[in-house]
Amino acid sequence: MVLPVLDEQAKKVMLRKIPHGLYICGVKDGDEVNGFTASWVMQASFVPPLIVNCVKNDSKSHAMIKSSGVFALSFLEAGQKEMAQTFFKPQRRVGNKFEDVEFYTGETGCPIISDSLGYVECRVVGAVEHGDHTVFVGEVIASGIHREGDPLLLESTGWQYGG
């Protein structure tokens, strides 16, 4: 059997065509909170309601989710590209990303962006650790709506995170 040869450029182009929303993933460990812009997110089950959230293995937020077993996703509105950009930066470089962002803590203790469309809070019920990201499976244990609006999509920002 002859194995196909992977066309690296075709792979990159096609993987970047997978549509992604942009979210601020709020995390906590003890009294410390952090957040990052997440794009590799999707619903995985109706009953129970499960969310898949892929998090970079070498990030501080990854360690915080592993330690606390919880995370929250604030759904960004179209036009909130600047906020998404703020949370893309590593905490070790920028310090407290929440300094100029109004937020509150939810039932999990994770930060939720006040100026977002709404949120879900999740308790981690599984994890797959392969490659450079961990796939955290979170059961939705709380949610809320702040307002109506269209979600911010990665494609609309001109950024690429994939391939």
VODOLO-955019 format. One record per atom (N, C-alpha, C, O, CB): y, z, x. Coordinates in steps of 0.1 Angstrom, whole numbers, plus 2048, in hexadecimal, padded with zeros to 3 digits. Last residue first. Glycine has a CB too. Example, Ala and Ser with C-alpha at 12.3 -4.5 7.8 and 13.67 -1.06 7.14 Angstrom:
2
7EA8478807F584788980084F88180B8508867FA83988D7C784E8847D384E87B7DF84E8847DF85588E7D385A871
//
This chain:
163
9008677DA8FC85C7E38F48617EE8F08597F69088547E791E87B7D49108767D190D86B7DA9168667E290F8727C293B87C7CA9328867CF9248837CB91F8867C19368957C995A86D7CD94C86B7CD9458777D294887C7DD94885E7D59788697B99708707C396286B7C295D8667B897187F7C298585F7A49858577AF97D85D7BB97C8577C59938547B498586D78C98D87379698F8697A299886A7AA98788079B97386277A98186077798B86578299686278298586776A95A86B78395E85C78596D85A78397385278995685477A95988577B95A88278995F87478B96887179394D88479096C88E75E96088876496388477396E88077695D87B75C9768A77499798A175596C89B75B9628A275D9808AA75F9738A372596F8A97329738A173D97589473C9608AB73298C8A570C98289D71397F8A37219888A872798788F71598F8C06F49948B76FE9898AF70497D8B270299B8BF7099968E16E59908D36E59968CB6F09A18CE6F59938CD6D79929016F599A8F76EE9928EA6EE9888E96F59A88F56F497F9156FB98D9186FC99690E6F49A09126EE99291870B9609226F19699166F197891B6F297C9236EA96790D6E49449307029509316FA9589246FB95791D70595893D6FE92594370892E93770893A9396FF93A9416F792692A70490895171791595371091D94671191B93E71B91D95F7178F19497228F095671B8FE9597148FF96270C8ED9617258DD92F72C8EA9327268E993F71E8E193F7148EF92671D8CA9317498CA93273B8D89367368DE94073A8BF93D7368CA91B7648D092675E8CE92674F8D191C7488DF9277618BC9117818BA9107738C091D76D8BB92876F8AB90D76F8C890379E8C890F7978C690C7888CE9047838D49187998BE8F27B88BF8EF7AA8BD8FD7A38B29027A28B58E47A58D08F07D68C68F87CE8C98F47C08D48F57BB8C79077D18D48D77EF8D98DE7E38CD8E57DC8C28E07DD8E08D47D98C68C98038D28D18078D98D87FB8E38DF7FD8DC8C780D8A38CE7FC8AE8C68008BA8CF8048B88DB8078B28BC7F589A8E67E48968DB7ED8A28D37F08AB8D27E888B8D27E58948FE7D189B8FD7DE8958F37E688C8F57EF89B90B7E589A9067B18928FD7B989A8FA7C68A58F57C588E8EF7B289892179B89F91A7A58959117AD8899157AF8A69247AF89E93477C89692C78589E9257908AA92378E88D92277E8B094176E8A294376A89893B77388C93C7728A093F75B8CF95076F8C69477768B894B7728B49577738C89487858E494F7538DB95875B8D194F7628CA94775B8D596375290494274C8F694174E8F094C7578F69517608F393375491D93973691994274090A94274090394173691E95173D93491E73092792472E92492E73992892C74491C91972D95491672194B91B72C93D91E72693B91F71A95192773397290271D96990C71995F90F72496190B73096190870C9868F37289828F071B9798FB7159798FD70997A8E371B99D90A73999290073998F8FD72A9939047219869057419AE9207429B391273F9A89087409AA8FE7489BF90F74799D93574B9A493673E9A99287399A792572D9B093F73F97F93375B98C92D75B99292E74D98D92874498C91F76196D94F76296E94475997C94075998594875796994874B95896177A96595C77596495076D95C94776F96E95978293E97776F94296B77695096777195396876593895F77593498A75F93D98F76A94298377294A98577B93699877392698274A91E98375692798976192198C76C91A97575A93A98173692F98B73592798D74192299874492698772995697874B94E97773F94498373F94598C74794796A73E97797D75696997E75996197F74B96598674296698B76299196475798C97175397D97175697796775998E9737449AD95476799F95576399C96375E9A496C75F99695276F9C593F7749C294976A9B49497669AF93E7629CC94875E9CB9397969C493478A9C19407819BA94A7859B692D78E9D39417AF9DD93B7A69D79357999DD92D7929E49307AD9BB94D7B99C99537BA9D394E7B19DB9567AB9CD9517C99A29437BA9A79477AD9B594D7AD9BA9517A399D9517A799C93F7D499F9337CC9A59377BE9AB92E7B899392A7CA9A39507EF9A19537E19A59477D99B19457D79A895F7DC99C93A80A99D94880599B9487F69929427F19AB94D8099999228169A492380E9A69328089B09358039A391A80298292382798E91C82C99A91F8239A592082998C90D82B96F93081997293582797E92F82C98593483696693283096C92180297392E80297793380F98293981196B9397FB9708FE80496890A80797191680797C91680C96190881497C8EB7E897E8F07F59768FD7F89759057EF98D8F37F897A8E67CD9718DF7D69718E57E49688E37EC9748D07D698E8F37C09818FA7C19778F27C996C8F87CB97C8FD7B39A38E07C19A58EE7C79978F47C99958FB7D49AD8F67BE9988CB7B299B8C97C099C8D77C79968D97D29A78C17C29998D679898C8D279E98D8D17AD9858D67B49878C57989B58D77959AD8E37959A08E179C99B8E97A49AC8E97879BB8BB7969C18C47A09B98D17A19B68D67AC9CF8C779D9AE8B277E9A98AE78C9AE8B77969A78BA7A09AE89F78F9B28B47639B18C076C9AC8BE7799A58C677F9A98CC7659AF89D7559BC8A17599BD8AD7629C78B17679C58A374D9978A973F99C89D7459AB8A07499B28A574099B89073C98E8CB7459938C173C9988B574499C8B774F99E8C67339708DC74F97D8D77519818CC7489788C474397F8D376095E8F874595F8E974496D8E57459768E973D9598E573695090F75A95C90C75295D8FD75295D8F775C96991375893292075C93891375E94491275494291274892E90875B92693C76F92D93776393292976693792677193894175F90894D77991394477C91994076E91394176490F9377848F09647888F895F77D90395578290795578E8FF96B7768E497179D8DB96B7938E39667878DD96477C8D197578E8EE97D7B48F29837A78E997D79C8E79847929009807A48E396F7CA8E397E7CA8E59837BC8DF98D7B88EF9837D38E59547C48D895A7C78D89697C68CE96F7C18D39567D59019537C18F89517B58EA9577B88E495D7AF8F79427B29099587DB90D9617D190495F7C49019697BE91C95F7CD8FE9437E98F99507ED8FD95A7E18F59637DE8FF9557FA90E92F7DD8FF92E7DC8F993C7DF8F19417D78F99247E79279367E69249377D89159377D691093E7CD92B92B7D092692F80192793D7FD92393F7EF91D9497EB93594280090F91480991C91980391B92880091092E7FE9209127F78F89078108FF90F81B90D91481691591981E9029068278EE8FA7F98E79057FF8EF90D8098EE91A8098DB9008069018F17DD8FF8EF7EB8FA8FB7F28FF9067F190C8EA7F28F18F07BE8FB8F67C68F78F57D58EC8F67D98FC9057C38EE8E479D8E98E27AB8F58E77B59008E27B38E68D37AE8E28EF7808EE8F07888EA8EF7968E38F879B8F78FC7858D88EB75F8D48E976D8E18E87758EA8E07718CB8DC76F8D49007448DD8F874B8D78F77598D390175F8EB8FE74B8C49067248C39067338CD8FC7398CE8F17348B59047388BC9177088C690F70E8C791071D8CA91B7228D49117078979197058A591F7058AF91570B8AB90C7118A592C70D8A28FD6F489D90B6F189390F6FD8899096FE89590B6E48AD8E77028B38EC6F68AF8FB6F48B79036F18B08E46EA8B28E07258AA8E471A8B28E970E8BD8EE7108A08F071F8C58D77378B78D473A8AE8D872F8A28D572F8B38DB7478E58C973E8DD8D17358CE8CD7378CB8C17398E18CF7268F28C87608ED8C27548E68CC74B8E18D67508E48B67579048C177E9018CB7738FC8C37679008B876590E8D376F9148BC7979068B97959008C478B8F98CD78E8FD8B97A292D8C679A92B8BA79391D8B679091A8AE7879328AE79B9438E179E9368DD79D9368CF79593D8CD78C92D8E77959598F27B39588E67AA94A8E17AA9448DD7B49628DB7AD9569157B39569087BA9558FE7AF9519007A494A9087C395F9387B995D92C7B095D91F7B896391F7C396892B7A595B95B7B995E94F7C095B9447B59569467AB95594C7CD95E97F7BC95D9737B49609667BD9689677C69659737A795199F7C29579937C89549877BF9499857BA9519907D69439B57B99519B37B49589A67B99639A37B59599BF7B99249A67B992B9B37B99399B07B293A9AB7A792C9B97C792C9867B892298E7BF92999C7C193299D7C891E9887CD92F9697A49339767A892897C7B091C9797AF93797F79C93E94979B93395179F93995F7A39459617A592C94B7AB94592C78894A93A78C93D94278F93494278895294178194A90C78B93F91578B94592379094792479C93391079295C8F677A95E90078495390A78195291077796C9077829528D37779528E17729578EA77D9558E77899448E576C9508B276D9548BC7779578C977195D8CA7669618B777E93489C7669408A37629448AC76E93C8AE77893D8AC75692787D77192888B77393589176D93F88B76F92788F78291086177191D86876C91C87776E91187D76B91F86475E90584F78C90185978390E86177E9158667878F786378990F83F7A091183A79290C84478890E84277C90A82D7909068487B891484B7B49188467A692284A7A191E8457BE8ED83D7B98EE84B7B78FC84F7B38FE8597AB8EA8537C38F58227C08EF8257B38EF8347AF8F28387A48E08217B39008247D990881E7CE9028227C19098267B890780F7CF8EB82F7E88F78367E78FF8317DB9058397D39008347F48D781B7E58D48297E18E28307DE8E38367D48CC8317EB8E38067F28E08057E48DE8137DE8E28157D38D47FC7E28E481180C8F080D8058EE80C7F68F68117EF8F680080B8C88148128D281F8128DE81C80B8E38258038D58238208AC80A8068B98048098C480F8078C78127FC8BC7F77FF88D81281189981780A8A581080F8A981181A89A82780B8717FE80C87C80281688880680E88C7FF80587F7F78208528087FD85F8017FD86980780786881280B8658027EF83380780E83D80F80884B80780884D80081283F81D80F8157F78068227F680E82D7FE80782F7FC7FB8267E78107F480080880080080080C80080980E80881280080C7F6
//
